Amino acid sequence: MAGQIYAGHSRCYDAIVVGAGIQGLFAAYQLAKRGQKTLLLEQFPLPHTRGSSQGQSRIIRSAYPQDYYILMMGEAYRLWAALEAEAGVKLYRPTPMLVLGHQENPKFQNYRQSIERHHIPSEAFTPQALAQKFSGFYPHGGEMAVSDLSAGVLYANKALQAVQDQFQRQGGTVHDGEKVLNILPGALVTVSTSQGEYQAKRLVVTAGPWTNRLLAPLGLQLPLQPLRISVCYWKAKGQGHGSHRSLEQFPCFLSAGLSGHAHDVYGLPSDEYPGLVKICYHHGSPVDPDQPDQLGHASAVPDVRILQDFVRKYLPGLEPEPAVQERCLYTNTPDEDFVLDRHPRFRNIIIGAGFSGHGFKFAPVIGKILCELSLGEEPFYNLAPFQISRFSTPSKANL
């Protein structure tokens, strides 16, 4: 039963992880693999749709403008493959991803140059070749594309379950439906929940949009902005029995600096709903994660209208109205880079946050990094882009 504590269960652990999204699951799994007696706490009954990790699909890709992300993805692919082999579950399918943009656009050029610099398997398309190879795309503004041939689709919900299963097979303990109420720092961290009290030598906080509520009593507030994202699915015009197959072969894509769009639009082939493609705007509306359906009208981003405009211009073979609308939560940092760091004062409290809508693919590496930080080790990667100190005015009232 969710959140139930059984008689005789220990309340003292080597490590506690708060938050059972994909990042917390991988952190707990890595800790358990390292021989740490680990408790994973989740405030909602599992599985749930209240956070950022749920859903059927996510894009996995090597293509990034930033070198540090590309370097992390090399290991991420290997760790995803290792999890597939260990769990005996298919978690990924290869699908080329197109980066769309104007030849002269700096953002598009950053993608193209990084792909070339890191020798990512790719192919460049002129506007004419793009329209010929991928008949669904209409580069109405003369856009070209470069493909990431290492890309694909991750099966998100299957991945969540696979990591949880492997964590428990390593001896890890999951308590879901159990909300954390208070964290008392010390050589042994004390975590009070709706069901009881636990102690551990180290704590990892991966609580998504609820992160600052846990950090505030510890004298730290990060510049995290929860956003509600519209996840939209679209069907082909005049869709018949034969069109399902063509949409299943639809590539992943990511727009990079298209005129009239401040943020990226991205898409995935038919998967969740047969005959529908997933197309979303990489931005949303500020929201209280406990009341995700309540939006302030003044702050609401008209993301569905932006998507309708994009579909009308670039994918005219799709219906102009989404067939299905769902929602997801992002937790954004100002620079959209992650937070992977120790608490500035309490060094046995580790924070993984601000994954800004693009962290799922990195989760195996992020979990390993959080594990290493909690064990007092220095990870292989340069973590300067992810350190708390990069923010100019973090709240340190009690530090």
Contacts in CASP RR format, 6 or more apart in sequence:
PFRMAT RR
TARGET T0000
AUTHOR 0000-0000-0000
METHOD contacts of the structure
MODEL  1
MAGQIYAGHSRCYDAIVVGAGIQGLFAAYQLAKRGQKTLLLEQFPLPHTR
GSSQGQSRIIRSAYPQDYYILMMGEAYRLWAALEAEAGVKLYRPTPMLVL
GHQENPKFQNYRQSIERHHIPSEAFTPQALAQKFSGFYPHGGEMAVSDLS
AGVLYANKALQAVQDQFQRQGGTVHDGEKVLNILPGALVTVSTSQGEYQA
KRLVVTAGPWTNRLLAPLGLQLPLQPLRISVCYWKAKGQGHGSHRSLEQF
PCFLSAGLSGHAHDVYGLPSDEYPGLVKICYHHGSPVDPDQPDQLGHASA
VPDVRILQDFVRKYLPGLEPEPAVQERCLYTNTPDEDFVLDRHPRFRNII
IGAGFSGHGFKFAPVIGKILCELSLGEEPFYNLAPFQISRFSTPSKANL
2 45 0 8 1.000
2 46 0 8 1.000
2 176 0 8 1.000
2 177 0 8 1.000
2 178 0 8 1.000
3 45 0 8 1.000
3 175 0 8 1.000
3 176 0 8 1.000
3 177 0 8 1.000
3 178 0 8 1.000
3 195 0 8 1.000
4 175 0 8 1.000
4 195 0 8 1.000
5 175 0 8 1.000
5 195 0 8 1.000
5 196 0 8 1.000
9 173 0 8 1.000
10 37 0 8 1.000
11 196 0 8 1.000
11 197 0 8 1.000
11 198 0 8 1.000
11 199 0 8 1.000
12 188 0 8 1.000
12 198 0 8 1.000
12 199 0 8 1.000
12 200 0 8 1.000
13 36 0 8 1.000
13 37 0 8 1.000
13 38 0 8 1.000
13 39 0 8 1.000
13 173 0 8 1.000
13 198 0 8 1.000
13 199 0 8 1.000
13 200 0 8 1.000
13 201 0 8 1.000
14 31 0 8 1.000
14 35 0 8 1.000
14 36 0 8 1.000
14 37 0 8 1.000
14 38 0 8 1.000
14 200 0 8 1.000
14 201 0 8 1.000
14 202 0 8 1.000
15 28 0 8 1.000
15 31 0 8 1.000
15 36 0 8 1.000
15 37 0 8 1.000
15 38 0 8 1.000
15 39 0 8 1.000
15 200 0 8 1.000
15 201 0 8 1.000
15 202 0 8 1.000
15 203 0 8 1.000
15 204 0 8 1.000
15 374 0 8 1.000
16 38 0 8 1.000
16 39 0 8 1.000
16 40 0 8 1.000
16 41 0 8 1.000
16 189 0 8 1.000
16 191 0 8 1.000
16 198 0 8 1.000
16 200 0 8 1.000
16 202 0 8 1.000
16 203 0 8 1.000
16 204 0 8 1.000
17 24 0 8 1.000
17 27 0 8 1.000
17 28 0 8 1.000
17 31 0 8 1.000
17 38 0 8 1.000
17 39 0 8 1.000
17 40 0 8 1.000
17 41 0 8 1.000
17 203 0 8 1.000
17 204 0 8 1.000
17 206 0 8 1.000
18 41 0 8 1.000
18 180 0 8 1.000
18 191 0 8 1.000
18 203 0 8 1.000
18 204 0 8 1.000
18 205 0 8 1.000
18 206 0 8 1.000
18 207 0 8 1.000
18 214 0 8 1.000
19 40 0 8 1.000
19 41 0 8 1.000
19 42 0 8 1.000
19 43 0 8 1.000
19 205 0 8 1.000
19 206 0 8 1.000
19 207 0 8 1.000
19 208 0 8 1.000
20 28 0 8 1.000
20 40 0 8 1.000
20 41 0 8 1.000
20 42 0 8 1.000
20 46 0 8 1.000
20 164 0 8 1.000
20 174 0 8 1.000
20 176 0 8 1.000
21 42 0 8 1.000
21 51 0 8 1.000
21 52 0 8 1.000
21 53 0 8 1.000
21 160 0 8 1.000
21 206 0 8 1.000
22 53 0 8 1.000
22 156 0 8 1.000
22 159 0 8 1.000
22 160 0 8 1.000
22 163 0 8 1.000
22 360 0 8 1.000
22 363 0 8 1.000
23 53 0 8 1.000
23 206 0 8 1.000
23 352 0 8 1.000
23 355 0 8 1.000
23 359 0 8 1.000
23 363 0 8 1.000
23 366 0 8 1.000
23 367 0 8 1.000
23 370 0 8 1.000
24 40 0 8 1.000
24 204 0 8 1.000
24 206 0 8 1.000
24 367 0 8 1.000
24 370 0 8 1.000
25 40 0 8 1.000
25 160 0 8 1.000
25 163 0 8 1.000
25 164 0 8 1.000
25 167 0 8 1.000
25 363 0 8 1.000
26 163 0 8 1.000
26 363 0 8 1.000
26 364 0 8 1.000
26 366 0 8 1.000
26 367 0 8 1.000
26 368 0 8 1.000
26 370 0 8 1.000
27 204 0 8 1.000
27 206 0 8 1.000
27 366 0 8 1.000
27 367 0 8 1.000
27 370 0 8 1.000
27 371 0 8 1.000
27 374 0 8 1.000
28 38 0 8 1.000
28 40 0 8 1.000
28 167 0 8 1.000
28 172 0 8 1.000
28 204 0 8 1.000
29 163 0 8 1.000
29 166 0 8 1.000
29 167 0 8 1.000
29 170 0 8 1.000
29 367 0 8 1.000
30 367 0 8 1.000
30 368 0 8 1.000
30 370 0 8 1.000
30 371 0 8 1.000
31 38 0 8 1.000
31 204 0 8 1.000
31 371 0 8 1.000
31 374 0 8 1.000
32 38 0 8 1.000
32 167 0 8 1.000
32 170 0 8 1.000
32 171 0 8 1.000
32 172 0 8 1.000
33 170 0 8 1.000
34 371 0 8 1.000
34 375 0 8 1.000
35 170 0 8 1.000
36 375 0 8 1.000
37 172 0 8 1.000
38 167 0 8 1.000
38 171 0 8 1.000
38 172 0 8 1.000
38 173 0 8 1.000
39 172 0 8 1.000
39 173 0 8 1.000
39 175 0 8 1.000
39 198 0 8 1.000
39 200 0 8 1.000
40 167 0 8 1.000
40 172 0 8 1.000
40 173 0 8 1.000
40 174 0 8 1.000
40 175 0 8 1.000
41 175 0 8 1.000
41 178 0 8 1.000
41 180 0 8 1.000
41 191 0 8 1.000
41 193 0 8 1.000
41 198 0 8 1.000
42 174 0 8 1.000
42 175 0 8 1.000
42 176 0 8 1.000
42 177 0 8 1.000
42 178 0 8 1.000
43 177 0 8 1.000
43 178 0 8 1.000
43 179 0 8 1.000
43 180 0 8 1.000
43 210 0 8 1.000
44 50 0 8 1.000
44 176 0 8 1.000
44 177 0 8 1.000
45 176 0 8 1.000
45 177 0 8 1.000
46 164 0 8 1.000
46 174 0 8 1.000
46 176 0 8 1.000
46 177 0 8 1.000
47 54 0 8 1.000
47 157 0 8 1.000
47 160 0 8 1.000
47 161 0 8 1.000
48 54 0 8 1.000
49 55 0 8 1.000
50 289 0 8 1.000
50 292 0 8 1.000
50 329 0 8 1.000
51 208 0 8 1.000
51 209 0 8 1.000
51 289 0 8 1.000
51 328 0 8 1.000
51 329 0 8 1.000
52 208 0 8 1.000
52 209 0 8 1.000
52 328 0 8 1.000
52 329 0 8 1.000
52 330 0 8 1.000
52 331 0 8 1.000
52 355 0 8 1.000
52 357 0 8 1.000
52 360 0 8 1.000
53 156 0 8 1.000
53 160 0 8 1.000
53 360 0 8 1.000
54 156 0 8 1.000
54 157 0 8 1.000
54 160 0 8 1.000
54 328 0 8 1.000
55 156 0 8 1.000
55 157 0 8 1.000
55 272 0 8 1.000
55 328 0 8 1.000
56 155 0 8 1.000
56 156 0 8 1.000
56 157 0 8 1.000
56 271 0 8 1.000
56 272 0 8 1.000
57 153 0 8 1.000
57 154 0 8 1.000
57 155 0 8 1.000
57 156 0 8 1.000
57 268 0 8 1.000
57 271 0 8 1.000
57 272 0 8 1.000
57 278 0 8 1.000
58 153 0 8 1.000
58 154 0 8 1.000
58 156 0 8 1.000
58 360 0 8 1.000
58 361 0 8 1.000
59 97 0 8 1.000
59 151 0 8 1.000
59 152 0 8 1.000
59 153 0 8 1.000
59 154 0 8 1.000
59 252 0 8 1.000
59 254 0 8 1.000
59 266 0 8 1.000
59 267 0 8 1.000
59 268 0 8 1.000
59 361 0 8 1.000
60 73 0 8 1.000
60 76 0 8 1.000
60 77 0 8 1.000
60 80 0 8 1.000
60 92 0 8 1.000
60 151 0 8 1.000
60 152 0 8 1.000
60 153 0 8 1.000
60 154 0 8 1.000
60 361 0 8 1.000
61 73 0 8 1.000
61 97 0 8 1.000
61 148 0 8 1.000
61 150 0 8 1.000
61 151 0 8 1.000
61 152 0 8 1.000
61 252 0 8 1.000
61 254 0 8 1.000
61 361 0 8 1.000
62 70 0 8 1.000
62 73 0 8 1.000
62 74 0 8 1.000
62 77 0 8 1.000
62 115 0 8 1.000
62 118 0 8 1.000
62 120 0 8 1.000
62 148 0 8 1.000
62 150 0 8 1.000
62 151 0 8 1.000
63 70 0 8 1.000
63 97 0 8 1.000
63 99 0 8 1.000
63 111 0 8 1.000
63 114 0 8 1.000
63 115 0 8 1.000
63 120 0 8 1.000
63 122 0 8 1.000
63 146 0 8 1.000
63 148 0 8 1.000
63 151 0 8 1.000
63 254 0 8 1.000
64 70 0 8 1.000
64 73 0 8 1.000
64 111 0 8 1.000
64 114 0 8 1.000
65 107 0 8 1.000
65 110 0 8 1.000
65 111 0 8 1.000
65 114 0 8 1.000
66 114 0 8 1.000
66 385 0 8 1.000
67 114 0 8 1.000
67 117 0 8 1.000
67 118 0 8 1.000
68 381 0 8 1.000
68 382 0 8 1.000
68 385 0 8 1.000
69 362 0 8 1.000
70 114 0 8 1.000
70 118 0 8 1.000
70 120 0 8 1.000
71 381 0 8 1.000
72 362 0 8 1.000
72 365 0 8 1.000
72 381 0 8 1.000
73 361 0 8 1.000
73 362 0 8 1.000
73 365 0 8 1.000
75 364 0 8 1.000
75 365 0 8 1.000
75 368 0 8 1.000
76 361 0 8 1.000
76 362 0 8 1.000
76 363 0 8 1.000
76 364 0 8 1.000
76 365 0 8 1.000
77 150 0 8 1.000
79 364 0 8 1.000
79 365 0 8 1.000
79 368 0 8 1.000
80 91 0 8 1.000
80 92 0 8 1.000
80 154 0 8 1.000
80 364 0 8 1.000
81 92 0 8 1.000
83 91 0 8 1.000
83 159 0 8 1.000
83 162 0 8 1.000
83 163 0 8 1.000
83 166 0 8 1.000
83 364 0 8 1.000
84 90 0 8 1.000
84 91 0 8 1.000
84 92 0 8 1.000
84 162 0 8 1.000
86 166 0 8 1.000
87 162 0 8 1.000
87 165 0 8 1.000
87 166 0 8 1.000
89 158 0 8 1.000
89 162 0 8 1.000
90 155 0 8 1.000
90 158 0 8 1.000
91 154 0 8 1.000
91 155 0 8 1.000
91 158 0 8 1.000
91 159 0 8 1.000
91 162 0 8 1.000
92 152 0 8 1.000
92 153 0 8 1.000
92 154 0 8 1.000
92 155 0 8 1.000
93 152 0 8 1.000
93 153 0 8 1.000
93 155 0 8 1.000
94 150 0 8 1.000
94 151 0 8 1.000
94 152 0 8 1.000
95 151 0 8 1.000
95 152 0 8 1.000
95 153 0 8 1.000
95 251 0 8 1.000
95 252 0 8 1.000
95 268 0 8 1.000
95 269 0 8 1.000
96 123 0 8 1.000
96 147 0 8 1.000
96 148 0 8 1.000
96 149 0 8 1.000
96 151 0 8 1.000
96 152 0 8 1.000
96 251 0 8 1.000
96 252 0 8 1.000
97 147 0 8 1.000
97 148 0 8 1.000
97 151 0 8 1.000
97 152 0 8 1.000
97 251 0 8 1.000
97 252 0 8 1.000
97 253 0 8 1.000
97 254 0 8 1.000
98 125 0 8 1.000
98 130 0 8 1.000
98 134 0 8 1.000
98 137 0 8 1.000
98 145 0 8 1.000
98 146 0 8 1.000
98 147 0 8 1.000
98 251 0 8 1.000
98 252 0 8 1.000
98 253 0 8 1.000
98 254 0 8 1.000
99 108 0 8 1.000
99 111 0 8 1.000
99 112 0 8 1.000
99 115 0 8 1.000
99 145 0 8 1.000
99 146 0 8 1.000
99 147 0 8 1.000
99 148 0 8 1.000
99 253 0 8 1.000
99 254 0 8 1.000
99 255 0 8 1.000
99 256 0 8 1.000
100 108 0 8 1.000
100 130 0 8 1.000
100 137 0 8 1.000
100 139 0 8 1.000
100 143 0 8 1.000
100 144 0 8 1.000
100 145 0 8 1.000
100 253 0 8 1.000
100 254 0 8 1.000
100 255 0 8 1.000
100 256 0 8 1.000
100 258 0 8 1.000
100 314 0 8 1.000
101 107 0 8 1.000
101 108 0 8 1.000
101 143 0 8 1.000
101 144 0 8 1.000
101 145 0 8 1.000
101 255 0 8 1.000
101 256 0 8 1.000
101 257 0 8 1.000
101 258 0 8 1.000
102 108 0 8 1.000
102 141 0 8 1.000
102 142 0 8 1.000
102 143 0 8 1.000
102 144 0 8 1.000
102 257 0 8 1.000
102 258 0 8 1.000
102 259 0 8 1.000
103 109 0 8 1.000
103 144 0 8 1.000
105 256 0 8 1.000
105 257 0 8 1.000
107 256 0 8 1.000
107 257 0 8 1.000
108 256 0 8 1.000
108 257 0 8 1.000
110 256 0 8 1.000
111 146 0 8 1.000
111 256 0 8 1.000
112 124 0 8 1.000
112 146 0 8 1.000
114 120 0 8 1.000
115 122 0 8 1.000
115 146 0 8 1.000
115 148 0 8 1.000
116 122 0 8 1.000
120 148 0 8 1.000
120 149 0 8 1.000
120 150 0 8 1.000
121 148 0 8 1.000
121 149 0 8 1.000
121 150 0 8 1.000
122 146 0 8 1.000
122 147 0 8 1.000
122 148 0 8 1.000
122 149 0 8 1.000
123 146 0 8 1.000
123 147 0 8 1.000
123 149 0 8 1.000
124 144 0 8 1.000
124 145 0 8 1.000
124 146 0 8 1.000
124 147 0 8 1.000
125 133 0 8 1.000
125 144 0 8 1.000
125 145 0 8 1.000
125 146 0 8 1.000
125 147 0 8 1.000
126 144 0 8 1.000
127 139 0 8 1.000
127 141 0 8 1.000
127 142 0 8 1.000
127 143 0 8 1.000
127 144 0 8 1.000
130 137 0 8 1.000
130 139 0 8 1.000
130 143 0 8 1.000
130 144 0 8 1.000
130 145 0 8 1.000
131 137 0 8 1.000
131 138 0 8 1.000
131 139 0 8 1.000
134 251 0 8 1.000
136 250 0 8 1.000
136 315 0 8 1.000
136 317 0 8 1.000
137 145 0 8 1.000
137 253 0 8 1.000
137 314 0 8 1.000
137 315 0 8 1.000
138 313 0 8 1.000
138 314 0 8 1.000
138 315 0 8 1.000
138 316 0 8 1.000
139 145 0 8 1.000
139 314 0 8 1.000
140 313 0 8 1.000
140 314 0 8 1.000
141 259 0 8 1.000
143 258 0 8 1.000
143 314 0 8 1.000
145 253 0 8 1.000
147 251 0 8 1.000
151 252 0 8 1.000
152 252 0 8 1.000
153 252 0 8 1.000
153 268 0 8 1.000
153 269 0 8 1.000
153 271 0 8 1.000
154 360 0 8 1.000
154 361 0 8 1.000
156 360 0 8 1.000
159 363 0 8 1.000
163 363 0 8 1.000
164 174 0 8 1.000
167 174 0 8 1.000
168 174 0 8 1.000
175 193 0 8 1.000
175 195 0 8 1.000
177 194 0 8 1.000
178 193 0 8 1.000
178 194 0 8 1.000
178 195 0 8 1.000
179 193 0 8 1.000
179 194 0 8 1.000
180 191 0 8 1.000
180 192 0 8 1.000
180 193 0 8 1.000
180 207 0 8 1.000
180 214 0 8 1.000
181 192 0 8 1.000
181 193 0 8 1.000
181 194 0 8 1.000
182 191 0 8 1.000
182 192 0 8 1.000
182 217 0 8 1.000
183 189 0 8 1.000
183 190 0 8 1.000
183 191 0 8 1.000
183 192 0 8 1.000
183 203 0 8 1.000
183 214 0 8 1.000
183 217 0 8 1.000
183 218 0 8 1.000
183 349 0 8 1.000
184 190 0 8 1.000
184 191 0 8 1.000
184 192 0 8 1.000
185 218 0 8 1.000
185 343 0 8 1.000
185 345 0 8 1.000
185 346 0 8 1.000
185 348 0 8 1.000
185 349 0 8 1.000
186 346 0 8 1.000
186 348 0 8 1.000
187 201 0 8 1.000
187 348 0 8 1.000
188 199 0 8 1.000
188 200 0 8 1.000
188 201 0 8 1.000
189 199 0 8 1.000
189 200 0 8 1.000
189 201 0 8 1.000
189 202 0 8 1.000
189 203 0 8 1.000
189 346 0 8 1.000
189 348 0 8 1.000
189 349 0 8 1.000
190 197 0 8 1.000
190 198 0 8 1.000
190 199 0 8 1.000
191 197 0 8 1.000
191 198 0 8 1.000
191 199 0 8 1.000
191 200 0 8 1.000
191 203 0 8 1.000
201 348 0 8 1.000
202 348 0 8 1.000
202 349 0 8 1.000
202 350 0 8 1.000
202 374 0 8 1.000
202 375 0 8 1.000
203 348 0 8 1.000
203 349 0 8 1.000
203 350 0 8 1.000
203 374 0 8 1.000
204 350 0 8 1.000
204 351 0 8 1.000
204 352 0 8 1.000
204 370 0 8 1.000
204 371 0 8 1.000
204 374 0 8 1.000
205 211 0 8 1.000
205 214 0 8 1.000
205 215 0 8 1.000
205 349 0 8 1.000
205 350 0 8 1.000
205 351 0 8 1.000
205 352 0 8 1.000
205 353 0 8 1.000
206 352 0 8 1.000
206 353 0 8 1.000
206 370 0 8 1.000
207 213 0 8 1.000
207 214 0 8 1.000
207 353 0 8 1.000
208 224 0 8 1.000
208 226 0 8 1.000
208 289 0 8 1.000
208 329 0 8 1.000
208 331 0 8 1.000
208 353 0 8 1.000
208 354 0 8 1.000
208 355 0 8 1.000
209 224 0 8 1.000
209 226 0 8 1.000
209 289 0 8 1.000
209 329 0 8 1.000
209 331 0 8 1.000
210 289 0 8 1.000
211 222 0 8 1.000
211 224 0 8 1.000
211 331 0 8 1.000
211 351 0 8 1.000
211 352 0 8 1.000
211 353 0 8 1.000
211 354 0 8 1.000
212 221 0 8 1.000
212 222 0 8 1.000
212 224 0 8 1.000
215 221 0 8 1.000
215 222 0 8 1.000
215 343 0 8 1.000
215 351 0 8 1.000
218 343 0 8 1.000
218 345 0 8 1.000
218 346 0 8 1.000
218 349 0 8 1.000
218 398 0 8 1.000
219 395 0 8 1.000
219 396 0 8 1.000
219 397 0 8 1.000
219 398 0 8 1.000
219 399 0 8 1.000
220 343 0 8 1.000
220 344 0 8 1.000
220 388 0 8 1.000
220 394 0 8 1.000
220 395 0 8 1.000
220 396 0 8 1.000
220 399 0 8 1.000
221 394 0 8 1.000
221 395 0 8 1.000
222 333 0 8 1.000
222 339 0 8 1.000
222 351 0 8 1.000
222 353 0 8 1.000
222 354 0 8 1.000
222 388 0 8 1.000
222 391 0 8 1.000
222 394 0 8 1.000
223 333 0 8 1.000
223 334 0 8 1.000
223 391 0 8 1.000
223 394 0 8 1.000
224 331 0 8 1.000
224 332 0 8 1.000
224 333 0 8 1.000
224 353 0 8 1.000
224 354 0 8 1.000
225 286 0 8 1.000
225 331 0 8 1.000
225 332 0 8 1.000
225 333 0 8 1.000
226 286 0 8 1.000
226 287 0 8 1.000
226 288 0 8 1.000
226 289 0 8 1.000
226 329 0 8 1.000
226 330 0 8 1.000
226 331 0 8 1.000
226 332 0 8 1.000
227 283 0 8 1.000
227 284 0 8 1.000
227 285 0 8 1.000
227 286 0 8 1.000
227 287 0 8 1.000
227 329 0 8 1.000
227 330 0 8 1.000
227 331 0 8 1.000
227 332 0 8 1.000
228 284 0 8 1.000
228 285 0 8 1.000
228 286 0 8 1.000
228 287 0 8 1.000
228 292 0 8 1.000
228 295 0 8 1.000
228 327 0 8 1.000
228 328 0 8 1.000
228 329 0 8 1.000
229 280 0 8 1.000
229 281 0 8 1.000
229 282 0 8 1.000
229 283 0 8 1.000
229 284 0 8 1.000
229 303 0 8 1.000
229 327 0 8 1.000
229 328 0 8 1.000
229 329 0 8 1.000
229 330 0 8 1.000
229 357 0 8 1.000
230 280 0 8 1.000
230 281 0 8 1.000
230 284 0 8 1.000
230 303 0 8 1.000
230 304 0 8 1.000
230 307 0 8 1.000
230 325 0 8 1.000
230 326 0 8 1.000
230 327 0 8 1.000
231 278 0 8 1.000
231 280 0 8 1.000
231 325 0 8 1.000
231 326 0 8 1.000
231 327 0 8 1.000
231 328 0 8 1.000
232 278 0 8 1.000
232 279 0 8 1.000
232 280 0 8 1.000
232 304 0 8 1.000
232 307 0 8 1.000
232 322 0 8 1.000
232 324 0 8 1.000
232 325 0 8 1.000
232 326 0 8 1.000
233 272 0 8 1.000
233 273 0 8 1.000
233 276 0 8 1.000
233 277 0 8 1.000
233 278 0 8 1.000
233 279 0 8 1.000
233 322 0 8 1.000
233 323 0 8 1.000
233 324 0 8 1.000
233 325 0 8 1.000
233 326 0 8 1.000
234 276 0 8 1.000
234 277 0 8 1.000
234 279 0 8 1.000
234 311 0 8 1.000
234 315 0 8 1.000
234 318 0 8 1.000
234 319 0 8 1.000
234 322 0 8 1.000
234 323 0 8 1.000
235 247 0 8 1.000
235 275 0 8 1.000
235 276 0 8 1.000
235 277 0 8 1.000
235 318 0 8 1.000
235 319 0 8 1.000
235 323 0 8 1.000
236 243 0 8 1.000
236 246 0 8 1.000
236 247 0 8 1.000
236 275 0 8 1.000
236 317 0 8 1.000
236 318 0 8 1.000
236 319 0 8 1.000
237 317 0 8 1.000
237 318 0 8 1.000
237 319 0 8 1.000
239 275 0 8 1.000
243 275 0 8 1.000
244 270 0 8 1.000
244 274 0 8 1.000
244 275 0 8 1.000
247 269 0 8 1.000
247 270 0 8 1.000
247 275 0 8 1.000
247 276 0 8 1.000
247 277 0 8 1.000
248 269 0 8 1.000
248 270 0 8 1.000
248 271 0 8 1.000
248 274 0 8 1.000
248 275 0 8 1.000
249 269 0 8 1.000
250 268 0 8 1.000
250 269 0 8 1.000
250 270 0 8 1.000
250 277 0 8 1.000
251 269 0 8 1.000
252 266 0 8 1.000
252 267 0 8 1.000
252 268 0 8 1.000
252 269 0 8 1.000
253 266 0 8 1.000
253 267 0 8 1.000
254 264 0 8 1.000
254 265 0 8 1.000
254 266 0 8 1.000
254 267 0 8 1.000
255 261 0 8 1.000
255 264 0 8 1.000
255 265 0 8 1.000
255 266 0 8 1.000
255 310 0 8 1.000
256 264 0 8 1.000
257 264 0 8 1.000
258 265 0 8 1.000
258 310 0 8 1.000
261 306 0 8 1.000
261 310 0 8 1.000
262 283 0 8 1.000
263 281 0 8 1.000
263 282 0 8 1.000
263 283 0 8 1.000
264 281 0 8 1.000
264 282 0 8 1.000
265 279 0 8 1.000
265 280 0 8 1.000
265 281 0 8 1.000
265 282 0 8 1.000
265 306 0 8 1.000
265 307 0 8 1.000
265 310 0 8 1.000
266 279 0 8 1.000
266 280 0 8 1.000
266 282 0 8 1.000
267 277 0 8 1.000
267 278 0 8 1.000
267 279 0 8 1.000
267 280 0 8 1.000
268 277 0 8 1.000
268 278 0 8 1.000
269 277 0 8 1.000
269 278 0 8 1.000
270 276 0 8 1.000
270 277 0 8 1.000
271 278 0 8 1.000
272 278 0 8 1.000
273 323 0 8 1.000
273 324 0 8 1.000
276 323 0 8 1.000
276 324 0 8 1.000
277 318 0 8 1.000
279 307 0 8 1.000
279 310 0 8 1.000
279 311 0 8 1.000
279 315 0 8 1.000
280 303 0 8 1.000
280 307 0 8 1.000
281 301 0 8 1.000
281 303 0 8 1.000
281 306 0 8 1.000
281 307 0 8 1.000
281 310 0 8 1.000
282 357 0 8 1.000
283 301 0 8 1.000
283 303 0 8 1.000
284 301 0 8 1.000
284 303 0 8 1.000
284 330 0 8 1.000
285 295 0 8 1.000
285 296 0 8 1.000
285 299 0 8 1.000
285 300 0 8 1.000
285 301 0 8 1.000
285 303 0 8 1.000
286 295 0 8 1.000
286 296 0 8 1.000
286 299 0 8 1.000
287 294 0 8 1.000
287 295 0 8 1.000
287 329 0 8 1.000
288 294 0 8 1.000
289 329 0 8 1.000
292 327 0 8 1.000
292 329 0 8 1.000
304 322 0 8 1.000
304 325 0 8 1.000
307 322 0 8 1.000
308 320 0 8 1.000
308 321 0 8 1.000
308 322 0 8 1.000
311 318 0 8 1.000
311 320 0 8 1.000
312 320 0 8 1.000
330 355 0 8 1.000
330 356 0 8 1.000
330 357 0 8 1.000
331 353 0 8 1.000
331 354 0 8 1.000
331 355 0 8 1.000
331 356 0 8 1.000
331 357 0 8 1.000
332 354 0 8 1.000
332 356 0 8 1.000
332 357 0 8 1.000
333 339 0 8 1.000
333 353 0 8 1.000
333 354 0 8 1.000
333 356 0 8 1.000
333 391 0 8 1.000
334 391 0 8 1.000
335 390 0 8 1.000
336 356 0 8 1.000
336 358 0 8 1.000
337 356 0 8 1.000
337 385 0 8 1.000
337 386 0 8 1.000
337 390 0 8 1.000
338 352 0 8 1.000
338 353 0 8 1.000
338 354 0 8 1.000
338 355 0 8 1.000
338 356 0 8 1.000
338 359 0 8 1.000
338 362 0 8 1.000
338 366 0 8 1.000
338 386 0 8 1.000
339 351 0 8 1.000
339 352 0 8 1.000
339 353 0 8 1.000
339 354 0 8 1.000
339 386 0 8 1.000
339 387 0 8 1.000
339 388 0 8 1.000
340 351 0 8 1.000
340 352 0 8 1.000
340 366 0 8 1.000
340 369 0 8 1.000
340 370 0 8 1.000
340 373 0 8 1.000
340 383 0 8 1.000
340 386 0 8 1.000
340 387 0 8 1.000
341 350 0 8 1.000
341 351 0 8 1.000
341 352 0 8 1.000
341 373 0 8 1.000
341 383 0 8 1.000
341 386 0 8 1.000
341 387 0 8 1.000
341 388 0 8 1.000
342 348 0 8 1.000
342 349 0 8 1.000
342 350 0 8 1.000
342 351 0 8 1.000
342 373 0 8 1.000
343 349 0 8 1.000
343 350 0 8 1.000
343 351 0 8 1.000
344 388 0 8 1.000
344 389 0 8 1.000
344 394 0 8 1.000
344 396 0 8 1.000
344 399 0 8 1.000
345 399 0 8 1.000
347 376 0 8 1.000
348 374 0 8 1.000
350 370 0 8 1.000
350 373 0 8 1.000
350 374 0 8 1.000
351 388 0 8 1.000
352 366 0 8 1.000
352 370 0 8 1.000
359 366 0 8 1.000
365 381 0 8 1.000
368 379 0 8 1.000
369 379 0 8 1.000
369 381 0 8 1.000
369 383 0 8 1.000
372 378 0 8 1.000
372 379 0 8 1.000
373 379 0 8 1.000
384 390 0 8 1.000
388 394 0 8 1.000
END
